[in-house]
Amino acid sequence: MLSPVLLLLAVLLRRADLVVLAAPLVLGAVFGLAGRPAAGPSIRLRVPRDTMLEGGRATVVASVTAPDGVDIAAVQVELPPDLVAPTATAAVRVPPGSVDVGFRVRTVRWGRQQVGPAWVRATAAFGLLSWPPVRTETATTATWPLREGFDAADTVPRAEGLVGAHVSRRPGEGGDLAGVRPFVPGDRLRRINWRVTGRTGELHVTATYSDRDTEVLLMLDSTQDLGRAPESCLDVGVRAAGAIAEHYLRAGDRVGLIDLGNPQRRVPPRNGRSHLVRLLDVLMDARPHRDRRPDPATAEAAALSAAHALVVLLSPLTHPAALAAVAALARSGRSVVAVDTLPADLHPDRHSDWSDLAFRIWRLRRSADLDRLAELGVPVVTWGGAGSLDQVLRDVTRTARAARATR
């Protein structure tokens, strides 16, 4: 625009110096337009194909293609709140062909995230040409609710399968010593205890407890979601369920899942790595159902799926219906552990001068309810990651193995 004005002034004012000033601009425009691209740029968005873990890092790639190249391509990607990146914009030069622009992201919360769209704005011919913004469609990536490994020292109260990694009370093939007894027909020769045999003069064998598997039923209470993401009670419950499921499935046990807020979302007990993927896929779609309440009958019916299943209830334990569901499970004779998912730093919004006092009273009433659960024999433990359930599972195991009076 400036070069025509300078040339016009040079003619009107008869000044040659203005022609000298306009000449570089005219030559630049001529050379730029002579090599102008025949087609505009296009953009394609690629997200990680593998499922990520919470706190993990990955790269979101925006691929810009220009058959004849462009001088500058400004790329911008819209990221969801659960994906954090140092920057979501970049400017690159695109030679004839394509250029990949990578954005390093870190996931901070489980779930399915919608990434995009990605935009590109390009200029060519030394800035004389530009194209309207070009955008892509959104893409979906997934983050599993696994942040840290869960481990337990004494894992199951009762072992009921034929094979597995847990010690049962029944003698059989295993690794834990049950004692030394006299040899009987049918005992394996490799079980002979030669030291005791040589001392007594009679054949004795080493007896062991059989190693067996068990069934673990996870019950997720999604009817209440107190606190703020990514540390709300639903976040804590989903992460705890994923960690516990991963631990027991790695040990060869069978793990099932039921969402008390949506009983239709139920996963029957299975084992194996593929079953862990199925459980995590269901957990990723967990959403709060504030219009529903846990049904004690539903919880008890789910617990009846296995006579000796370890039932782990993950709930904030703030509603009477949830407490009734725990009591129903305890009365059914099942081994029940209640995991308290209420955030420790939960504070209500201050609506009046009485808000703090009301919250303290609510806390005291909830503490009394948890004490009543303890009187029913239901241990309540606050989730704190690996090792949270060690002491509780030891107590449940001792209770389950203790002799019970019958009428």
N, C-alpha and C positions, 0 to 999 in steps of 0.2 A: 504493500500500500504506500510505503514511503518513496519507493523508487519512481513511480509515475508522477508523484507530486514534485519531486526534485527535477525530473526531466521537463515537466511543464513550466516550472519556474525558470529553468535554464533557457528555454525558448523565449518566454515572455520578457525576462530581464536581460537576455543576451549575455549570460554569464557561463563561461566554460568550466569554472571551478565546480559548479553544481553538477555538471555532467560527470566530472571525475568522481564526485561523491556518490552519484547514483550508479555508476558502472559496476562496482563490486556487488551491489544489491541485485542488479539486473542479471549479472552473470550467475550469481548464486541461485536465483530463482529459476533460470534457464536450465542449469545443470541439475537442480533438484527435481524439477518437473519432468526432465527428460528420463530420469530413472525412477519415476514414481511406480509404486507397486500396482499390479493389476488387480489384486484381490486383497481384502482386508484380513485381519487376524481372526483366529478362532482359539478357544480355550477349552480345556478338559480338566476335570477335577478328579483326583485319585486319593482315596483314603486308605488307611491300613486294612488289609484284608483279614489279618489275624486279630482275634479278640485281645484287647489290652487288659491289664490289671490296674487297679487303682494306684495312682502315684506313678504309673509307667509313662514312658515317653515314646513318641512315634513322630512320623513325618507326614504331613499333608502336602501333596504335590499338585501344583497347578501347571499344566503343560500348555504353553502358548505356541501356536503354530502360525507361521506367516510364510507362504510360498515364495514371495519375493523379498521378505525381510522388512522390518520396520526399525526406525531410529530408536524410539523409546516405547516400551510397553509398561504401563503402570498396572500392577496386579494387586487385587484386594480380595481376601477371603473372609467371609462371615463365619465366626466360630461361636458355638454355644457357650453358655456360662461354665459348663463343666469341663471345657477344654481351654487351657491357659497357654498362651504363646507370648514370647517377648514382643513380637510384632506380627501384624496380619496384613501388611502392605509391603510391596517391593517394586522397584523400577529396574528393568533390564533392557539391554539391547538384544534384539532378535535378528540373527542373520537368516538368510534363506533356509528354511527348515523349521525346527522347533527347539524350544528351550524349556527345561524343567525348572520351575521355581519352587523350592521346598520351604515349608514353614514347620519348624520344630514345635510340637505341642506336648503338653503334659496333662493327663487326665486326673481330675481331683474327685470325681464321684462316679459311682457305678450307674449303669443304665445304658440305654440306646440314645446316641446323640446324632442330631441332624447337622451335618457340616455343609456350609455353603448357603447361598450360591457364591461362586467366584466370579469376579468382574475383571475385565481388561479394557483399558483405554490406551489407544496407540496413536502415535504421530509419525509422520514420514516427510520426506522432502524438506529436511531442515526445519521442520515445524510448520510448513505451508499446508500440509494435509493432515487431517485427523478423521477418525472414525467414531461413530456412536459407540457407547459402551456395549460390550458383548458379555453375556452372562451364561453360566452353566446351570444345570439342575442341582438340587441338593443330593447329598450322599449320606448314607447311614453307617456309623461305626458303633461298636459295642464295647462296653467295659464291664468286666466281671467284678462282682463284689468280693474280691480277695485282696486284702492288703497285707496281712501278716499270717504266718502259719499258726495253726492251733495244735497244741499237743496236750495230752492228758496222761498222767502216770498210771492211774487205775481206771480203765475206760468203761467197763460195762459191769452192771450188777449181776446179770445172769447171761450165760452163754448157752445157746440152744441149738446151733447148727451142728452139722456133722464134722466140718472142718473149718479152720479159721486160725486167727492169730491170738485169741484170748483164752485164758486158762479157765476151765470149767471145774466143777466139783466132782465130775465123773471121772473115774480112772480110765486111762487109755493111752494112746500114743501121744506124746507131747514132750515138752522140754522141762517142765517143772516137777521137782521131786515130790512124790507122795509118801514115800517110805520104802522099807524093805520087808518083804514077806516071803514065806516058803514057796518053793517052786510047785506049780500045779501043771497037769497036762495041758498043753496048748500054749504055754508061755514060750516066747522066743529065746533061743539060746544066747543071743547077743545081750539079753537083759540080765543074765546071770551075774550076781555080785560075788566075785571070786573071793574077796576078802572076808565077807561074812560066811561064805560057804566053807572056806578053809578053817575058820575059827570054830564053827559049830559042827562041822562034819556033815551037814545036810545042805542040799541045794537051796539057795535063796536067790530071789530076783529083785531088781530095783523097780519099784512101781512109780508111775508118773501120772499126772493129770492130763487129760486130753485137751488139745487146743481146739477151740471152737469159735464160730462166728456168732454174731447176734444181729438184731434188727434195731435200728434207731429211727424214731419218728420225730421229725422236726415240725413244730407247730408255730407258725408265724402269725402274730396278731397285728394285722394291718388296719384295724378299725380306728386307731388313734395314731396321730403323727405329731407328737409334741416336740417343740424345739425348732431349730432352723437348720436347713440343709447347709453343709453336708454332714452335720452331726446331730440330726434329729433322731427320735427313737426308732423310726422306721429304717433309717440308715444304719443304726447300730444293730438292729435286728437282722437286717439282710446280710450285713457283713459277718455277723456271728454265725448265721445259718450257713453261709458259704464256707466259712472256715471249719466249722464242725463237720459238715458234710464231706469236705475234702479230706479231713483227718480220718474219719471212719471208713470212707471208701478206699483210701490208701491202705488201710489195715485189712481190707477184704470183707468188710461188713456190708450189710444191706441198709440203705438209708431211704426213707420216704419223706415226703413233704406235703403239708396241707396249710393253706392260707385260711385262717379263721374268718377273715373279712370277706373272702370269696371262696367258699368251699368247693366250687367247681374246679378251681385251680389246684388240683391235687395230683401229686406224683407218686405212684405206687412204689413200694420198696424194691429196689434192685441194687446191683453192685456193678463195679467196673468203671473204667474211665469215661466211657460214652455216657454212662448214667450221670456222672458228675457234670458233664456238659449240659445235659438236659435239665438238671436241677438249677444250674446257674442261669440258664436261659429263662426259666420260669421266675427265678428271683429277680432278674433284671427288669421284668415287667410288673413288679409289685408296686401297687399304688395305694394310697390311703383311701379307705372306705369309711368315711366318718358317719354315713347314714346307717351303718350296720353295727350290730353288737355281737360279740362272740356267743355262740349257742352252746351251752354245756352239753346238750344231747349230741350235737355234732362232734364235739371234742371227745366225748366218751366213746361214741361209735367208731371214731377213727382210731382210738387207742386199742380197741378190741381186735384190730387187724392182726396183732401178734400177742400171744399170751404173756410173753416175757420181754416185750419190747421196752427199750429205754426211751421214755417220752421226754423231750426237751421242748418246753414252751418258752418262746421268746416274745415277751410282752412288756409294756410299761407298767402293767398291773395297777391301773388307775381307775378302771371302771368296775362296778360291782359284777357285771356280766363276765368279765375276764376272771375275777376272783372266783366266781361260781364255777367257771369252767375248770379251773385248777382244782377246786375242791372235788368236783365230780370225778376227775381223773384219779385223785388220791383215794377216794372211796372205792374205786373199781379195783384197787389192789395193784395198780401198775407202779413201776418205778418212775417217779416224776421228778424232774429238776426244772425249776422256774428260773429263767434268766431275765433279770431286770434290765430292760433296755432304756430306762429313763435317763436322759443326759444329766450328768452330775451338776453342770452349770446352768440348769434350767431356771429361768427367771421370767415371771409374767410381765406383760406390758403394764406400766403404771397408769391406771385409769383414774385413781382417786387416792386420797390419803390413807384409805383402808386397804389398799391392794396388798401391801407387804404383810399386814396382819392376817388377811384372808389366806394368803399363800402359806404362811407359817401354820395356820390351823389345818389347811389341806395337807401339808406335809405330815403333821402329827397324826391325822386320821389315817393317812396312807400307811404310816409306820405301824399303827395298831393293826391294820388289815394284814400286813405282812407277818406280824407276830402271830396272828391267828392261823395263817398258813403254816407257819413253823410248828404250831401245836398239832396240826393235822399230819405232820411228818413230811411236809413238802419243803425242801431246802430252797431258799431264794438267794441267788448270787448275782452280783453286779458284773456285767461283762467287762473284762479288762484285757482281752487278748489272750495270748498263749498262757496256759497254766491257770486260767480263771476257774475252771471246774475241777481241778485236781482234788482238793480237800472235800468238796461236796460229793464227788463221785466215790471217793473212798468211804464216806459215811453211808451213802446209798448202798454201796456194795456190802458193807457189813450188815446193814439192816436186812437186805434181801437174802443174805446167806444165813441169817440167824434163824434158829428154830422158832416156829410160830405155834401157839396153842390153837387147837381145833376143838370145836364143840360137837 
